[in-house]
Structure formats: structure tokens, C-alpha cells
Amino acid sequence: YSFEYCLSLAIITIPDSVESIGNYAFGNQENDFIICCETASAPSSWKPNWCAPKAVIVWDCKNNDVAVDGHIYVVKDSVRYVIKDGSATVAKQSKNIAVAIICESITYKGASYPVTSIQDKAFDFCKNLTSVTVPGSVTSIGSDAFRFCDSLTNVTLTEGIVEIGESAFRHCTKLKSIIVPNGVTTIGDSAFEYCLELTTITLPDSVTSLNSNVFYLCLNLIDIDIPKNVTSIGNGAFNGCQKLTSVNIPDGVTSIGDCAFLGCEKLTSVTIPLGVTSIGNRAFDGCYDLVNITIPDSVTYIGEFAFVNCLDLKNITIPGGVTSISNGTFSGCTSLTSIIIPEGVTSIGDCAFLGCEKLTSVTISSTVTHIGEYAFYECNMLKSAIFENTSEWYYGETLIATEYLLDPSVAAILIINYYLYSWHR
């Protein structure tokens, strides 16, 4: 048990003078732990369970440049590399590494190998890592590459990188700013998730999409310029960015995902460009300070609870291409004063305007055939409900007299108080 649970130990050399190793001397190590043995095979005096079964054992090794299954492991300036097929990759690192200056190339036995990538999980949970420099020879940063590097404060990325993998910098809680170089086209899901102190990030125009949860819970992110070539904003992309005050969505964006801006409490205004066709479920849920938002005519779908609890939202225009108001879309919009349901909309979902306590007037177009349960519940200031088609409306199984709906003030009382069942015609 001599080295059992030495979880940061990455590589060790055992000289051929060692005659005895006890059981489990290297037990419970990381899966990629490398043991370099100068002897050609285990002496009979070594106990049969001397190391963990998943350890990489290299026999007849005389130096720290190690060949394993066609891979060559090289250590340079405390950074581990693996060479294969003419190039080098940054390999799994020791947990104790503090500074990583990645080389552009590695020389092994007189040959030079360019460093082209950073392996998945290469620096995962390297909690002492404070600084990393990535050269232009590297084209891809693997998934989880720097995940949970809690002390990482300085990241230098050089032009040449094309891809930043999923969760690459996830939970780098001390990282305050980063410049993503020109040429990067892909930033994976959750790449900067939970970077609690990240205040600024520069993204190049080469980026084409903001994937799911890419900036999830970046609590201190204040503003961001979304690159002009981005075509979609993924689910939860800015979820929980509590200090984000404004965002410009470029013209090329066609969709805004579920929960994309959920919990962006300080967001005051958003301009959604012509070309966006869908706004996802809870996309702007809890954007308390959102006063103005323009929804273009290109939008045909607004998801459930898309604007729930937008407390300062005073007016909204629903585009003519929308065919239904989803469940809870505007519930809790306590500053909303009036709403026009346009021609083309056929249904108003459950709780669609629930708790819009300052709503005074609503116009319901002739194409609407369904009003969901609790749709206007607790809209206690509603004085006028104009039904453009007043005939054959049912509350549950009960036919509502047409003359009641001809009077907007009476109709308003009815849709507030008759909420337990849906209305339909």
C-alpha cells in the first residue's frame, strides 16, 4: 500500500535494482497512471497484486519518454504529451500542475512533432492550475479539457484553434476574462458553464452557433457581442447570467432555444431580428427588468412560459404568423397593460396571462377557438375583453350567451372568473 491513493501521481520509474514490491503498492491510481519498469518483466519476488489492474505498465524502460501501445509519452516543462501518427497531443496531466505553457512542437529522437490538440480531460480537476498558454499549432481543445480548474485565472488562446469542446472551461470559477481567437467555429455545450467570475468574453465572427448552456450560470457576465455569423442561440445559452444588461442578437439568428435567457434579471431590452422563427420554452423566464422587446413578424412559435415573470414588460406585439399562445407564455407579467391577440391565433393556452394584474384590455381575434384554464385568472384590473367573434362560446359544457360577450366589460368579468374550465367554440 506504499503509494495507494496517490491520485496526482502520473508517472513513476522503478529501477531494475528493486527486488521486492508488496501487494497493492500502487493500488487505486488514476486509470492512465504510467509505471515505467527498467526490468523486462516482473521478478518473482514482486507480489502478484503489486499494482492496480488498469495501470499502464511499461517494461524495459530506461527514460521518461515512454512507448505504450504505439503511443510515445513525452514530458516537457511539466506538461505531458503523447505522440502518435506524426503529431502530438497534450495528454492527461498531473493534478498538481500549476502553470502550463504548451509547446508548438515536441522533439523526440531527432524528429519534430507538431502539437495539434488538447486531449479530452487533459487538465480536468487540476485545481492548482493558474495559467495556460495554448499555441497556434493547436486546432482543437477537447471536451472537459480544463473542467474544474478552480484556480485558473489566465488563459491565452492563439489564432489557429478551430474547436473548443464541450465543458472545456466548465467550472473555472476564478476565470474573469477570455479572448476567443478568430478562426474558432465551434464552442461546445457548457464550454464556459459555471464560470462564476467571468465578466467579459470576446467572441470572433467565425463562431456560427452558441450551443446549449455555453454561458450557463456565468453570474457576473455583464455584456456580450454575439458574433454576426451566429444562426442559433442554444438551450440555456445565457441561463442564470444575472448581471447581463443588454444583448444584440444578430440578423442571421433563426432560433432562440429553451431557457436561453432564463434568469437574466438585469436584462432591460432585447431586439429580436427579422428571421427568427421560434422562441423556446422559458426563453426569457424571470427577466424581471425587461421593459421592451420587439418580436418580428417572422416568428411563428413562442414557447411555453417564454416571458413568464417579466415583471417590467409593459407591452408586447404578437406577430401575425403565430398560431397559438402557449401555456403560461405571459403569466406573471405584472406591468402588461393591454394585449391584442391577432388574426391567425387559434388557441390561448392554460395560464397564458395568469397574474397580469395591470392588464386592463384584451382583444381576442375571430380566429381564436380555444381559451385555456386559468388563462386570465387574477387579471383583476381587466375592464375590457373584446371578442371579435361572440357566437357559440362554451365554458366547459355550458353555452355562454352571446349578449354577454357583446359587452366587453361583462366579457372581462367572465374570463376572469370562469377559469376552472377551458373556453371553446
Summary of the structure (lengths in Angstrom):
residues: 425
radius of gyration: 30.1
end to end distance: 77.5
largest distance: 103.1
contacts: 1465
relative contact order: 0.05
helix: 4%
strand: 27%
